[in-house]
Amino acid sequence: MDRLTPRQIVAELDKFIIGQGQAKRAVAIALRNRWRRQRLPEGLRDEVAPKNIIMIGPTGVGKTEIARRLARLAEAPFIKVEASKYTEVGYVGRDVESMIRDLVELAVNAVRGEKTRQVEARAKELAEERLLDLLLPPARGFGHGAAEAGTAQETREKLRQRLREGALEDRVVEVEIAQKGLPMIDLMGGQAHGLEEMQENLKEMLGNILPPRTKRRKVKIHEARRLLTQEEAERLIEKDEIVGEAIARVENSGIVFLDELDKVAGREGTHGPDVSREGVQRDLLPIVEGSTVSTKYGLVRTDHILFIAAGAFHVAKPADLIPELQGRFPLRVELHSLTKADFVRILTEPENALTKQYSALLATEEVELSFTPGAVEEIAAIATTVNQSTENIGARRLYTILERLLEEISFEAPHMHGVRVELTAEEVHKRLADIVKDQDLSRYIL
């Protein structure tokens, strides 16, 4: 984060997301403020709350992608959840605290992966020694002199050389591997409020009481190397250190992307399917305000987690949220619907542009695929027309159109080695014009 100024953050986001400058600026400032907060005196640091954001805009305009790319830039723990999946306490469904438990789980796995990579070289060395023990068990008993020991060591080194050269990859060995975890315990489907934590505590308690279990497996050398390397890496890394670092990351740099917030907006009544809308908002409130959540790894505070909410807000409006929740999302940015010009840029400019993706995919079959500027214009025009005449799903429409456009080429590609395919505006029009003209057909296919 030292090198990422708001201007640089926006520049990085521009590589993957077209337009939506206001939203990019808002998240860039929010991310930079985290870096600034870490440099404040400790007393003041705790007083500075994150400036949570509500993104308002139709589907497919880049809301989720902005949040995901932002988290990747900051190397921050990130989770995307849908507000509509949570229900008020007392109703069957997931409780809102589970989003923090899931975020911590993701952070623990990420830190474990980093620590594993740090000890990977040493773990491979230890796994190699265990493999050599399996292939050439050490001599047991008495009466072996220096000559015999020297011969055994020489044989072992020759075997090591063959192992490193890959000459023994298909040989079968029997390895003893520690079994992970316990059989799945499911209490009332794990859905009732509070049972998730009870379930984890019960598993941990049983794990401490029961002796560790091992299992013998006959596998080939290449598979045995992988299993033994994993086991040795786990022995080399400190589990408490992983958990401590993961919780610190979640508390100080975690990002929760809360999608479909508009689906739980509204205070129109307490009957029918809307019975738990306000209840979900009130359950979300303490998490967003800052509270302590109990997880299987320990207590986690949510005071400085950044919450980015999003929704189309076609029917409900941000003002329909309960006032307390509105107050916890002080920043609101509107994302605009995509135009034909935006689609042209989306198809060509980003590093992960769809035209580049499809060209790379077909290049694996030795088929050279290219799009003329006219073809890109025609695809963008069709996407705009279909979005206007059916349902506006933003840039996601480009996926369906390109899949339909390239269906025949993708199917025949294995038999087209060395062929060069250039798609023109006429070719695009010929393949898709009939579908676009028939509104019922385009609704079904595109």
C-alpha positions in Angstrom: 0.0 0.0 0.0 3.0 2.4 0.4 3.3 2.7 -3.3 -0.4 2.8 -4.2 -1.7 6.4 -4.2 -5.4 7.0 -5.1 -4.3 8.0 -8.6 -2.3 4.8 -9.0 -5.2 2.6 -7.6 -7.6 4.2 -10.2 -5.0 3.5 -12.9 -4.7 -0.1 -11.9 -8.5 -0.5 -11.9 -8.6 1.2 -15.3 -6.7 -1.8 -16.7 -9.6 -4.1 -16.1 -12.8 -1.9 -15.7 -14.0 0.6 -18.3 -15.5 3.9 -17.1 -17.2 4.3 -13.6 -14.6 6.9 -12.6 -16.6 8.1 -9.6 -16.9 4.7 -8.1 -13.2 4.0 -8.7 -12.2 7.3 -7.0 -14.4 6.5 -4.0 -12.9 3.0 -3.4 -9.4 4.4 -4.0 -9.8 7.0 -1.3 -11.3 4.4 1.1 -8.3 2.1 0.5 -5.7 4.9 1.0 -7.5 6.0 4.2 -6.7 2.6 5.6 -3.0 3.1 5.0 -3.2 6.6 6.6 -5.0 5.2 9.6 -2.2 2.7 10.3 0.2 5.6 10.6 -1.8 7.5 13.2 -1.1 7.5 17.0 -2.6 4.4 18.6 -5.3 6.3 20.5 -6.5 8.2 17.4 -6.2 5.2 15.2 -9.0 3.3 17.0 -11.3 6.3 16.6 -11.1 6.4 12.8 -13.9 4.3 11.3 -13.8 3.1 7.7 -15.9 5.1 5.2 -18.3 2.3 4.0 -19.7 2.7 0.4 -23.0 2.0 -1.3 -22.6 1.4 -5.1 -25.9 2.1 -6.9 -26.3 0.8 -10.4 -27.8 -1.9 -12.7 -26.3 -5.4 -13.0 -23.2 -6.0 -15.1 -21.7 -2.5 -14.9 -18.7 -3.4 -12.8 -19.7 -3.1 -9.1 -18.4 -6.5 -8.1 -15.3 -6.3 -10.3 -14.3 -3.0 -8.8 -14.5 -4.4 -5.2 -12.7 -7.7 -6.2 -9.9 -5.9 -8.0 -9.5 -3.5 -5.2 -9.0 -6.4 -2.7 -6.5 -8.0 -5.0 -4.5 -4.8 -5.3 -4.4 -4.4 -1.5 -3.8 -8.2 -1.0 -6.7 -7.9 1.5 -9.0 -10.7 2.7 -12.2 -10.4 0.6 -15.6 -12.0 0.5 -18.7 -11.4 -1.6 -22.0 -12.2 0.0 -25.6 -11.6 -1.0 -27.7 -9.8 1.6 -30.8 -11.7 0.4 -29.3 -15.0 1.6 -29.4 -13.9 5.2 -32.5 -14.0 7.4 -33.6 -12.4 10.6 -32.7 -14.2 13.8 -35.4 -16.8 14.6 -35.9 -17.7 10.9 -34.3 -20.7 9.1 -31.3 -19.5 7.2 -27.8 -18.2 7.7 -27.1 -15.6 10.4 -25.2 -12.5 9.3 -22.2 -13.3 11.5 -21.4 -16.2 9.2 -20.0 -13.7 6.7 -17.2 -12.8 9.1 -16.5 -16.5 9.9 -16.2 -17.2 6.2 -13.9 -14.1 5.8 -11.7 -15.4 8.6 -11.6 -18.9 7.0 -10.5 -17.4 3.7 -7.8 -15.3 5.4 -6.5 -18.3 7.3 -6.2 -20.3 4.1 -4.4 -17.4 2.4 -1.9 -17.0 5.2 -1.4 -20.8 5.4 -0.7 -20.8 1.6 1.9 -18.1 2.0 3.6 -19.8 5.0 3.6 -23.1 3.1 5.4 -21.5 0.1 8.0 -20.1 2.5 8.9 -23.6 3.8 8.3 -25.4 0.5 12.0 -26.0 -0.2 12.6 -27.5 3.2 9.4 -29.5 3.1 10.6 -31.0 -0.3 13.9 -32.0 1.2 12.2 -33.8 4.2 9.7 -35.5 1.8 12.6 -36.7 -0.3 14.3 -38.2 2.7 11.1 -40.0 3.6 10.8 -41.3 0.1 14.3 -42.7 0.2 13.5 -44.4 3.5 10.5 -46.0 1.8 12.6 -47.1 -1.2 15.6 -48.2 0.8 14.8 -48.8 4.4 17.7 -48.0 6.8 19.6 -51.1 8.0 18.5 -52.3 11.4 20.3 -54.3 14.1 24.0 -54.6 15.1 27.2 -55.8 13.5 27.2 -53.4 10.6 30.7 -51.9 10.2 31.9 -48.7 8.5 32.2 -50.4 5.2 28.6 -51.6 5.2 27.4 -48.1 6.3 29.5 -46.5 3.5 28.0 -48.8 0.9 24.5 -48.1 2.1 25.1 -44.4 2.0 26.5 -44.7 -1.6 23.4 -46.7 -2.7 21.1 -44.1 -1.1 22.8 -41.3 -3.0 22.5 -43.2 -6.3 18.8 -43.7 -5.5 18.5 -40.0 -4.7 19.9 -39.1 -8.1 17.5 -41.4 -9.9 14.7 -40.0 -7.9 15.6 -36.4 -8.9 15.9 -37.4 -12.5 12.4 -38.7 -12.5 13.4 -42.3 -13.3 11.2 -43.7 -10.4 8.0 -41.7 -10.8 5.9 -44.8 -11.6 7.1 -47.0 -8.9 4.5 -47.8 -6.2 5.2 -47.2 -2.5 3.2 -47.5 0.7 2.9 -44.3 2.6 1.4 -43.6 6.0 -0.5 -40.3 6.0 -2.2 -38.6 8.9 -5.9 -38.3 8.4 -7.3 -34.7 8.6 -10.3 -33.8 10.5 -13.2 -35.8 11.9 -16.3 -37.3 10.3 -18.8 -34.5 9.4 -21.1 -33.7 12.3 -24.3 -32.0 11.3 -26.5 -30.5 13.9 -30.0 -29.7 12.6 -28.5 -29.0 9.2 -26.3 -26.4 10.7 -28.8 -23.7 9.9 -30.2 -22.7 13.2 -28.7 -19.6 14.8 -25.6 -20.3 16.9 -25.2 -23.9 15.9 -22.3 -23.3 13.5 -20.1 -22.3 16.4 -21.3 -25.2 18.6 -20.6 -27.6 15.7 -17.0 -26.3 15.4 -16.4 -26.4 19.1 -17.6 -30.0 19.3 -15.3 -31.1 16.4 -12.3 -29.3 18.1 -13.1 -31.0 21.5 -13.3 -34.4 20.0 -10.1 -33.8 18.0 -8.2 -33.1 21.2 -9.6 -36.2 23.0 -9.2 -38.8 20.2 -5.7 -39.9 19.2 -4.5 -38.8 15.7 -5.4 -41.3 13.0 -3.2 -42.5 10.2 -3.9 -44.3 7.0 -1.7 -46.4 4.8 -2.0 -45.9 1.1 -0.3 -47.4 -1.9 0.5 -44.7 -4.4 3.1 -43.9 -7.1 6.2 -41.9 -6.3 4.9 -38.6 -7.8 1.8 -38.7 -5.7 3.7 -39.8 -2.6 6.0 -36.8 -3.0 3.1 -34.5 -3.1 1.4 -36.0 0.0 4.6 -36.1 2.0 5.6 -32.6 1.0 2.2 -31.3 2.2 2.5 -33.2 5.5 6.1 -31.9 6.1 5.0 -28.4 5.3 2.2 -28.5 7.9 4.7 -29.7 10.5 7.1 -26.8 9.7 4.5 -24.0 10.0 3.2 -22.6 13.3 -0.6 -22.8 13.4 -1.0 -20.2 16.1 1.1 -17.8 14.1 -1.1 -18.4 11.0 -4.3 -17.7 13.0 -3.0 -14.6 14.7 -1.8 -13.1 11.4 -5.1 -14.0 9.6 -7.2 -12.4 12.3 -5.1 -9.2 12.2 -5.5 -9.0 8.5 -9.3 -9.4 8.7 -9.6 -6.8 11.4 -7.4 -4.2 9.8 -7.7 -4.8 6.0 -10.7 -7.1 5.4 -13.3 -6.1 2.8 -16.9 -7.4 2.7 -18.8 -6.9 -0.6 -22.5 -6.9 0.4 -24.4 -7.4 -2.8 -28.2 -7.1 -3.4 -28.6 -4.7 -0.4 -31.7 -3.3 -2.2 -33.4 -6.7 -1.8 -33.6 -6.3 2.0 -34.5 -2.5 1.8 -38.0 -1.5 2.6 -40.1 -1.1 5.7 -43.5 -1.5 4.2 -44.9 -4.0 6.7 -44.4 -7.1 8.8 -46.4 -9.6 6.8 -45.9 -11.9 3.9 -42.5 -12.5 2.3 -41.2 -9.1 3.6 -41.4 -10.1 7.2 -37.6 -10.3 7.7 -36.4 -7.4 5.6 -36.0 -4.9 8.4 -34.9 -7.8 10.7 -31.9 -8.5 8.4 -31.0 -4.9 8.3 -31.1 -4.7 12.1 -28.9 -7.9 12.3 -26.4 -6.4 9.8 -26.2 -3.1 11.8 -23.9 -4.3 14.7 -21.6 -6.1 12.2 -21.2 -2.9 10.1 -21.1 -0.6 13.2 -18.4 -2.7 14.8 -18.8 -5.7 17.1 -17.0 -8.8 18.2 -17.8 -12.1 16.3 -17.0 -15.5 17.8 -15.3 -17.8 15.2 -13.6 -21.1 15.6 -10.3 -19.3 15.5 -11.2 -16.9 18.2 -12.9 -13.5 18.6 -12.8 -11.1 15.7 -13.6 -7.4 15.8 -15.4 -5.9 12.8 -14.8 -2.2 13.7 -12.3 -1.5 10.9 -13.5 -4.0 8.2 -14.5 -2.1 5.0 -18.0 -2.8 3.8 -18.9 -2.1 0.2 -22.6 -2.6 -0.4 -24.2 -2.7 -3.9 -27.6 -2.9 -5.4 -29.6 -1.9 -8.5 -32.1 0.0 -6.3 -34.7 0.1 -9.1 -37.7 -0.3 -6.8 -36.3 0.3 -3.3 -34.1 3.3 -2.7 -31.2 3.7 -0.2 -33.5 6.0 1.8 -35.7 2.9 2.3 -33.0 1.3 4.5 -33.4 1.9 8.3 -31.7 5.2 9.3 -29.1 3.5 11.5 -27.8 1.4 8.6 -27.9 4.4 6.2 -25.6 6.2 8.6 -23.0 3.4 8.5 -22.7 3.9 4.7 -21.8 7.6 4.4 -20.5 7.3 0.8 -22.8 6.7 -2.1 -21.7 6.4 -5.7 -23.8 5.8 -8.8 -22.6 3.6 -11.6 -24.0 4.3 -15.0 -25.5 1.9 -17.6 -23.1 0.9 -20.4 -23.3 2.4 -23.8 -22.2 1.0 -27.2 -19.0 3.0 -26.9 -18.4 1.4 -23.5 -18.9 -2.1 -25.0 -16.3 -1.3 -27.8 -13.8 -0.3 -25.1 -14.6 -3.3 -22.9 -14.0 -5.7 -25.9 -10.6 -4.2 -26.7 -8.9 -2.2 -24.0 -8.7 -4.2 -20.7 -5.9 -6.7 -20.1 -8.5 -9.4 -19.8 -10.7 -8.2 -22.7 -13.0 -10.9 -24.0 -11.6 -10.7 -27.6 -8.1 -11.4 -26.1 -9.4 -14.3 -24.0 -11.1 -16.0 -27.0 -8.1 -15.5 -29.2 -5.8 -17.0 -26.6 -8.2 -20.0 -26.0 -8.3 -20.8 -29.7 -4.5 -20.3 -30.1 -4.1 -23.4 -27.9 -5.6 -25.3 -30.9 -3.3 -23.5 -33.3 -6.2 -21.4 -34.7 -5.4 -17.7 -35.1 -8.6 -15.7 -34.3 -8.8 -11.9 -34.9 -11.6 -9.3 -34.8 -11.7 -6.4 -37.2 -12.7 -3.0 -35.7 -16.0 -3.3 -37.7 -16.7 -6.7 -36.0 -16.1 -5.2 -32.6 -18.5 -2.3 -33.4 -21.1 -4.8 -34.6 -20.9 -6.9 -31.5 -21.2 -3.8 -29.3 -24.2 -2.6 -31.3 -25.9 -6.0 -30.9 -25.2 -6.1 -27.2 -26.7 -2.6 -26.8 -29.8 -3.5 -28.8 -30.5 -6.8 -26.9 -30.0 -5.1 -23.6 -32.5 -2.4 -24.5 -35.1 -4.8 -26.0 -34.9 -7.6 -23.3 -33.3 -7.4 -19.9 -30.3 -5.0 -19.3 -27.6 -7.3 -17.9 -24.8 -4.9 -18.8 -21.4 -6.3 -20.0 -22.5 -9.9 -19.2 -24.4 -9.7 -22.4 -21.1 -9.8 -24.3 -20.4 -13.3 -23.0 -23.6 -14.7 -24.4 -23.2 -13.0 -27.7 -19.5 -14.0 -28.2 -20.3 -17.6 -27.2 -23.1 -17.8 -29.8 -20.9 -16.0 -32.4 -17.9 -18.4 -31.9 -19.9 -21.6 -31.3 -19.1 -23.2 -34.7 -15.4 -22.1 -34.6 -15.0 -23.4 -31.0 -16.6 -26.7 -32.0 -14.4 -27.3 -35.1 -11.2 -25.8 -33.7 -9.4 -29.1 -33.1 -9.7 -29.9 -36.8 -8.5 -26.4 -38.0 -4.8 -26.5 -37.1 -3.0 -23.5 -38.8 -6.2 -21.8 -39.9 -6.5 -18.0 -39.6 -10.0 -16.8 -38.8 -10.7 -13.0 -39.1 -14.2 -12.0 -38.0 -15.6 -9.0 -39.9 -18.8 -6.9 -39.3 -20.5 -8.8 -42.2 -19.7 -12.1 -40.6 -21.0 -11.0 -37.2 -24.2 -9.6 -38.8 -24.8 -12.8 -40.8 -24.4 -15.1 -37.8 -26.5 -13.0 -35.3 -28.9 -10.7 -37.2 -31.8 -13.2 -37.4 -31.6 -13.9 -33.7 -31.6 -10.2 -32.8 -34.5 -9.5 -35.1 -36.7 -12.2 -33.5 -37.2 -10.7 -30.0 -38.6 -14.0 -28.6 -35.6 -15.9 -30.0 -33.1 -13.3 -28.7 -34.7 -13.5 -25.3 -34.2 -17.2 -25.3 -30.7 -17.4 -26.9 -29.0 -14.1 -26.0 
